[in-house]
Amino acid sequence: MKKLNAFLFALLLTIGALAGCGNAEQSNAEKPNKTETVQQEEAKFPVSIKDGTGQEVTIESKPEKIVSLIPSNTEIAYGIGLDEQIIGVSDFDNFPEEVAEKEKIGGMEFNVEKIVSLKPDLVLAHASGAHTSGAGLQQLKDAGITVLVVNDATTFDAVYESISMIGTASGEQEKADTLIADMKKKIEEIKTQAKEIKEEDRKSVFVEVSPTPEIYAAGKNTFIDEMLQIINADNTVKEEGWPKLDPEAIIKSNPDVIITTHGYYTNEPVKNVISRKGWDKITAVKENRVVDVHSDKVTRTGPRLTEGVEELAKAVYPDVFK
């Protein structure tokens, strides 16, 4: 009997040990293997991308060090989790706050020597400045640095393309897809809310991006114009792009709401508008509907554009978008 009990005890211990090993193996199988994850990321490379100038750019391996030449590229990079890979940014970068700790590489005229000294794997340029900085970009290429010129987006769909391009180039396509999906979802939510606005309550809006003495505004085929369409409002500016306008023409258009985007560099932008001669005849001024909004959120082609739409919506329809 003693021998039988001893045998049963030993058998139970063996079964328990085997079960423990099985659970451990199952648990380990469920955990992502770091080496496998790295190998999967590396397997995505090399990748070839048609950049914003139509050139085919091949990126041989996952970039570990990235320099961004423009704030919108930087915000996209941070939006898809590349904060550690970003080692250099432009003098104009101001978001997120962490960019203040990154090396500065200059403004419109970037410092080629500084960038080369940082030894980046990838430089994110932009089509808006590619024609004026071609020589500098060629110097970077001659130094053996991969340069990707991101498209100059003028619509939300084009911004999604920019995000996807940077996601592919950095090996973070899944995160880029998630960011795009989140942005699209937010826009649809705002559109749904805007449907509550009745036709008789629809507002006409004038968006001023530069004040007197030379007034420039947001016209057709701009982000701001698309934003106004999203929130169910009318743009009083019918010209394309960012036209310079005559004050009398603005008074004649008589907008219900005036939006300014220059509060980051002008003192009291609202007072600047309402104190102008003859502007007291405008409905927006008479009804105290002059509002300054965050410039970067409505003009910078990155993830915060959805915040810009929301801010614009609250400024134009405060009763609907509370």
C-alpha positions, 0 to 999 in steps of 0.5 A: 500500500505504501509503495502504491501511494508513493507511486501515485504521489510521484505520478501526480507530481509528474502530471503537474510538472507536465501541465506547468510546462504546457501552460508555460509554453502556451503562455510564451506562444501567446507573447509576441517574440521581440526578435520575430517582431523585428524580423517582421518589420525588417521583412517589409523592406526594402520598399519603393515609394513614389514621392510628392515629386513623382520620383521613385524612392527606395528605402532599404531598411527600417529607418532608425534616425529621421530628420523632418524638414517641415512641421506637418511631417513632424506631427505625422511622425509623432502621430504614428509613434516615431518620436524616438526616431525623430532626431532633427526638426525645423526651426518652425516646429512647435508641436508636440512640446517634445520637439523643443528637445530635438536638434534644429536644422534650420528653417526654409533654408535648412542647414545641410552640414548640420543634417549630414552630421546627424547621420540620419537614415531618412530625411522627410522633405516636402513638395511645397519647398522642393522646387526652392531647396532642390540643390540642398536636397541633392547634397543630402542624396549625394551624402548617401542619405535617403530623401523622401519628398512628401506630397503637398496636400491641399485636401483631407484625402491628400493628407491621408496620403501623406500619412500613409506615405510616411507610415510606409517609409518608416515601417509603421503602416499599421499605425498610419492606417489607424491614425487615418481611420481615427481622423475619418471617424472624427470628420464623419461625426462632425458631418453628422452633427452639422446635418442638424443645421437648417438651411435658413440657419446656414452661415456665411463665413469670411476667414482672414489669414493676414490682417490689414494693410494687406488682407489675405483670406482663405478661398476655394480649394484650400483646407479651410474651404473644405472645413467650411463645407464639412460644417455646413457653412458657406465661404464668402471668398470665391477666388481660388487659393489665398487671395489678397482682397479689397476691404470694400469687397469684404464689406460688400460680401457681408459675412455672418461670421468672421474668423481670423487665424493670425492671433499667434502673431498679431495683438488682439486680432478681434479688435483689429477687425471690429475697429476698421473703418466701415466694418461696423456695417458687417453682420458679423461685427454687429452681432459680435461674431468675430473669432480667432482660431488656432492657426496651426490646427486649420492650416498645418497638414497633419493629424490636428486638422480634425481639431481645427474642424471642430474649433471652426465648427464651434466658432461658427455654430456655437449652439450646435457644436457645444 
